[in-house]
Amino acid sequence: MSRPKPQILLEWTNPKTYKSEQILKADGIYAVFYDGSPINFRAINSLQDYPGPKYKKSSFSNAGHAFNLAEKLNKMFKTTKFEVVKLDKGTTVSESK
């Protein structure tokens, strides 16, 4: 079964390279939560400080990626507390200057 075509909301094409940037409609953002709370996710090397921690994604516009991560983390930590939460509404925040 093929993936459905996305709905394009905005599109901009660079006139020199003809590369396009498209803004696509999404149903929501799917985030991995632990025990009912949102998480950050990072990987570090326990033996050395270089290159430092690498932060990984824990929210996705595609539900499948979030479910795969939650399943992976549940297996890794031998728990069932990682779950996927669909974020489709929220509070708008602006950066204070």
C-alpha positions in Angstrom: 0.0 0.0 0.0 1.5 3.3 -1.0 1.8 6.3 1.3 -0.9 9.0 0.8 0.2 12.2 -0.9 0.8 15.0 1.7 -1.2 18.2 1.6 1.2 21.0 0.7 0.4 24.2 2.6 3.3 26.4 1.3 6.1 26.0 -1.2 9.2 28.0 -2.0 11.7 27.3 -4.9 15.2 28.6 -5.1 15.4 30.3 -8.5 19.2 29.4 -8.8 19.2 25.7 -7.7 15.5 24.9 -8.3 15.4 23.1 -4.9 12.1 23.5 -3.2 11.1 23.7 0.4 7.6 22.5 1.2 5.5 23.0 4.3 3.2 20.0 4.7 0.1 19.5 6.8 0.4 17.1 9.7 -2.2 15.5 11.9 -0.2 16.2 15.0 3.1 15.7 16.6 3.7 12.3 18.2 5.9 12.4 21.3 7.3 9.7 23.5 6.5 10.1 27.2 7.8 8.2 30.2 5.4 7.6 33.0 3.0 10.3 31.8 5.7 13.0 31.3 7.6 14.3 28.2 11.2 13.2 27.9 14.5 14.3 26.4 16.8 11.5 25.0 20.6 11.6 24.7 23.5 9.2 24.2 26.9 9.6 25.9 30.2 7.7 25.8 30.9 6.5 29.3 34.6 6.2 28.7 35.4 9.7 27.4 33.9 13.1 27.3 34.6 13.7 23.5 32.5 14.4 21.5 30.0 15.0 24.2 26.3 14.0 24.6 24.2 13.5 21.4 20.6 14.5 21.9 18.2 12.4 19.9 14.6 13.0 18.7 11.7 12.0 21.0 9.0 13.7 19.0 8.0 13.1 15.4 5.4 14.2 12.8 5.0 10.5 11.8 3.4 8.2 14.4 5.3 5.1 13.3 8.7 6.6 14.3 7.4 7.4 17.8 5.9 3.9 18.3 9.2 2.4 17.2 11.2 4.5 19.6 8.8 3.8 22.5 9.0 0.0 21.8 12.8 0.2 21.6 13.0 2.1 24.9 10.5 -0.3 26.7 12.7 -3.3 25.6 16.0 -1.5 26.6 14.8 -0.5 30.0 12.6 -3.6 30.6 9.5 -1.5 31.3 6.1 -0.6 29.8 6.1 3.0 30.9 7.2 4.5 27.6 4.1 5.5 25.5 3.2 7.7 22.5 1.2 10.8 23.0 -0.4 12.7 20.1 -0.1 16.5 20.5 -2.6 18.2 18.3 -3.4 21.3 20.4 -1.4 23.4 22.7 -0.5 26.7 24.1 1.3 29.2 21.8 4.5 30.5 23.3 6.7 33.3 22.1 10.3 34.0 22.8 10.7 36.8 25.3 13.3 39.4 24.4 
